[in-house]
Amino acid sequence: MIRLRHRTLLAFAALSVALPALPSFADRAASQKALMEAIPADAWAVLMIPSMKDLDTKFAMLGKQLQMPIPPLVATAQGSLGLGEDLDGSGGLALISMDFKTMGPNGVVVLIPTTNADGLIKKLAAGAAPGGEEGDDEGGAKKPAAKDDAASGDVTKCSLMGQPCFAAKKGSFVAIGRTKEACLAVAKAKSSMASAIEKQRSAAFAKADIAIAFAASTWIKEYDEQIKGFTQMMSAMAGPEGGASAGQVEEMIKTLGQLGAADLCVSIDESGVGLVGLGTPKAGSEVAKMIAGRKPVSQTLMQRLPKEEFAFTMGAVAGEKVEATDKQIEQAVNQLLGVMQAKEKVDADKLKALIKDANGLVNLFGDAAFSMSVLQGNDGIMGLALVMQCKDPSDAMSRMGKLVTQIKGLSDDEEFKKIMSALDHKVGADEIGGSKIDQLSFDVSKLGENVQPEDAESIKKVLGSEGLTMRFGPVGKDYLALGIGGGKSRFTKIVDAAKTDSGGLGGEASIQRVQKHLPAKKTSEFYLAVDALADGIQRIMTALDESEQMPFKLGKVNAPVAGATSVDASSSRMDIFVPMELITSIKDAAMAAQAGDDDDEGDGASDKKPAAKKPADKGHDGAKKPAKSDDDE
């Protein structure tokens, strides 16, 4: 029974991605509109293909770009499913999950666009076993056969790929499900997704080749007890540190429970692959208030970072402070103490005061930009930079110094004191750009037997001769800069870049090239240069004399992965764009690496000497026996 159900669901899944592209709908907009009018508003989850014809074209283009031909959807559907000309390949298709708690996998229904609903249902019904409903295949008692006609809302017993199912008309679609109940839930739904969906969600679906809609709050509400039970079990298994992790999971579940819908859209064209995630909270929820407090901006957020060969960079607009911020700081501090295995050793009152002062410091900061760069000089391989808006840089410097003192004094435990002895704060250690700059260093060599001498040297090879040292200081009256790696000379460049918004890293050519694929207004943006990151990792492995090498060599691409978050009406939105140049470069590098492995295997085989033959033995009758090789033995 279980195997049969899984085979039926597999047939539905195959149908959802393998249908012919036969023109019928006037255009993509009409296709999407008709599809969303046929999807019930109370569906728990939906996978949509707004236009199968468009998706077929996009897959063909993608196969050509990757030199990996993808079989035509039309031929695949006609050959394996045999649904023929009754399918409307220009229309949209949907895989729908109705009330999952009640119906489970049996609540999955596929909506098939058709030019001839009666003909398609008749074709599917021709292969169905006579009589019975959804109990026959499991040996149950025979039930009256479903109606033979295909009137709208009526259900007909059918067969798909040899598996029993039910079909019903739904406008210009045929709904096919494992059970009659599921088919009726879709066919007779009183309201549609088109009538209930928010405009920004509909607009996102309109640009997608594949879209997934998930009724997040419904799932969380119906499975609340199971989720809590699982969280408690995992917390118990994690031991003493499990409480903090469980708290974070609970916060995440609480946030998801406030989302009316969570959507994922995928779009493909010759420039690359785009992903859009959309979270639409319930009106009046904490998440809705948090979204309302974010004000997107149109300019790049990395304009005050230095132009370096970045591996990763991001910028974010500061939102209005909410109660959740205090909890996040407390969780972060507790997590750090957990890593140090010092949570039980600290003074509770001192920790409480530390968290309060940390909140006060955070309130001084506004928009921020961060970069992780691959350094090209002789002092280190990787470097970090952080530039933040600051209401009062002088006050922030004093507060940061106070926090360091508070951290070092959190506990009288000897082991904790030993760790803290490695932390050294030098006030006004440098003067750069007319401002006093502090240094905060962590000398791992002072940790004694816990750290080997080569570990300290490894840090210096990666970050530079100063090791794990952070410089931080004011930049004018409105900014604060922090830097790790590359020494004083690099931090000088960070300060110089932070003084002006004339472009900085935001004006870097590769960023500007992919930036056009992101929303014009954003609350944050980020860029991941896979080629630079791979180069940095390889240089680190070489510097540390690692025997392992990167699995493949990726040349210079200058096409970073781009991402941004924004506020779209009442929804929170995240866009990710992967350039086609990067996709093809990674594919080529992987193929070259595979070819190299094959050559190595071939060389190894050719070096193998033939097995030596042993002298022939004489049999009992004096005749020679055939010589044996080592392989024969």
Buried (B, 14 or more C-beta within 10 A) or exposed (E): EEEEBEEBBEBBBBBBBBBBBBEBBEEBEBBBBBBBBBBBBBBBBBBBBBBBBBBBBBBBBBBEBBEEEBEBBBEBBBEEBEBBBBBBBBBBBBBBBBBBEEBEBBBBBBBBBBBBBBBBBBBBBEBBEEEBBBEBBEEEEEEEBBEEEBEEEBBBBBBBBEBBBBBBBBBBBBBBBBBBBBBBBBBBBEEBBBEBBBEBBBEBBBBBBBBBBBBBBBBBEBBEEEBBEEBEEEBEEEEEBBBBBBBBBBBEBBBBBBBBBBBBBBBBEEBBBBBBBBBBBBEEBBBBEBBEBBEBBEEBBBBBBBBBBBBBBBBBBBBEEBEBBBEBBBBEBBBEBBEBEBBEBBBEEBBEEBBEBBBBBBEBBBBBBBBBBBBEEEBBBBBBBBBBBBEBBEBBBEBBBBBBEBBBBBBEBEEBBEBBEBBBBEEEBBEBBEBBBBBBBBBBBBBEEEBEEEEBEBBBBBBBEBBBBBBBBBBBEBBBBBBBBBBBEBBBBBBBBBBEEEBBBBEBEBBEBBBEBBBEBBBBBBBBBBBBBBBBBBBBBEBEEEEEEEEBEBEEBBBBBBBBBBBBEBBBBBBBBBBBBBBBBBBBBEBEBEEEEEEEEEEEEEEEEEEEEEEEEEEEEEEEEEEBEEEEE
